[in-house]
Amino acid sequence: MSDVEKKIERSLYVNRKVIENIIANAVREADGAAGIAPAPFNPLRLLGIGSTRRIYIGKTDDVLTADVGIILSSGAKAAVTAERVQQCIKNAVQETLGMTIARVNVDICGCEI
């Protein structure tokens, strides 16, 4: 094998929307979470820019962080549900993308009645 072939690096670009969808699906799987909270109004959404869900993703090198706003199901305990959501998100991102997610912040934005 030549030196040129050894130096070829492979890279994979994952769109932010794909990561958001993985996180949203993981939240739906967590017991006690009714779903993702809607994002606050942003005028840029009228132009098709921005998300309609309250999911914020940060990336440093190959490590992700996520801030997620959720709606609690009726009768669910907030602390227990938040821990489940964190674990579901970490597992889903790790299994699907092979990337490490260092921190998942869960904000309880509402509750189903």
C-alpha positions as CSV (number, residue, x, y, z in Angstrom):
1,M,0.0,0.0,0.0
2,S,1.4,3.4,-0.9
3,D,1.8,6.4,1.4
4,V,-1.0,8.2,-0.4
5,E,-3.5,5.4,0.3
6,K,-2.5,5.2,4.0
7,K,-3.2,8.9,4.4
8,I,-6.8,8.9,3.1
9,E,-9.1,9.9,5.9
10,R,-12.8,9.0,5.9
11,S,-15.3,11.4,7.2
12,L,-19.1,11.3,7.6
13,Y,-21.3,14.4,7.7
14,V,-24.5,14.0,9.7
15,N,-27.1,16.7,9.2
16,R,-28.3,18.4,12.4
17,K,-31.9,17.5,11.5
18,V,-31.0,13.8,11.5
19,I,-29.6,14.1,15.0
20,E,-32.8,16.0,16.0
21,N,-34.9,13.1,14.6
22,I,-32.9,10.5,16.5
23,I,-33.3,12.5,19.7
24,A,-37.1,13.0,19.1
25,N,-37.6,9.3,18.5
26,A,-35.6,8.4,21.7
27,V,-37.8,10.8,23.7
28,R,-41.0,9.1,22.4
29,E,-39.6,5.7,23.6
30,A,-39.0,7.0,27.2
31,D,-41.7,6.1,29.7
32,G,-43.3,9.2,31.1
33,A,-42.5,11.6,28.2
34,A,-45.4,12.6,26.0
35,G,-43.0,14.2,23.4
36,I,-40.8,17.1,22.5
37,A,-42.0,20.6,23.5
38,P,-42.5,23.1,20.7
39,A,-39.8,25.7,20.2
40,P,-40.5,29.3,21.0
41,F,-41.6,31.4,18.0
42,N,-38.7,32.4,15.8
43,P,-39.3,34.7,12.8
44,L,-36.7,32.8,10.8
45,R,-38.9,29.7,10.8
46,L,-41.2,31.6,8.3
47,L,-38.2,31.3,5.9
48,G,-37.8,27.6,6.7
49,I,-34.8,28.2,8.9
50,G,-34.7,26.7,12.4
51,S,-36.6,23.9,14.1
52,T,-40.1,23.6,15.4
53,R,-39.0,21.5,18.3
54,R,-37.1,22.4,21.4
55,I,-33.9,20.5,20.7
56,Y,-30.6,22.3,20.8
57,I,-27.4,20.4,19.8
58,G,-23.8,21.4,20.5
59,K,-20.8,19.7,19.0
60,T,-17.1,19.9,20.1
61,D,-14.8,17.6,18.1
62,D,-16.7,14.2,18.1
63,V,-18.6,14.8,21.3
64,L,-22.2,16.0,21.3
65,T,-24.3,17.8,23.9
66,A,-28.0,18.2,23.8
67,D,-30.6,20.4,25.5
68,V,-34.1,19.0,25.1
69,G,-37.5,20.4,26.2
70,I,-40.1,17.7,26.9
71,I,-43.8,17.4,27.8
72,L,-44.5,15.1,30.7
73,S,-47.2,12.5,30.5
74,S,-50.0,12.7,33.0
75,G,-49.0,11.2,36.3
76,A,-45.3,10.9,35.4
77,K,-42.6,11.8,37.9
78,A,-40.3,14.6,36.6
79,A,-37.0,13.4,38.0
80,V,-37.5,9.7,37.0
81,T,-38.7,10.7,33.5
82,A,-35.8,13.1,32.9
83,E,-33.3,10.3,33.8
84,R,-35.1,7.9,31.4
85,V,-35.0,10.5,28.6
86,Q,-31.3,11.2,29.2
87,Q,-30.5,7.5,29.0
88,C,-32.7,6.9,25.9
89,I,-31.1,9.8,24.1
90,K,-27.5,8.7,25.0
91,N,-28.2,5.1,23.9
92,A,-29.9,6.1,20.6
93,V,-27.2,8.5,19.5
94,Q,-24.4,6.1,20.5
95,E,-26.0,3.1,18.7
96,T,-27.1,5.0,15.6
97,L,-24.2,7.4,15.0
98,G,-21.4,5.9,17.1
99,M,-20.8,9.4,18.6
100,T,-20.4,10.1,22.3
101,I,-23.0,12.4,23.8
102,A,-21.4,13.9,26.9
103,R,-24.3,15.8,28.4
104,V,-28.1,15.8,28.0
105,N,-30.0,18.6,29.7
106,V,-33.7,17.9,30.0
107,D,-36.1,20.8,30.5
108,I,-39.7,20.0,31.6
109,C,-41.7,22.5,29.5
110,G,-45.2,21.2,30.2
111,C,-47.4,18.4,31.3
112,E,-50.3,16.6,29.7
113,I,-53.5,16.6,31.7
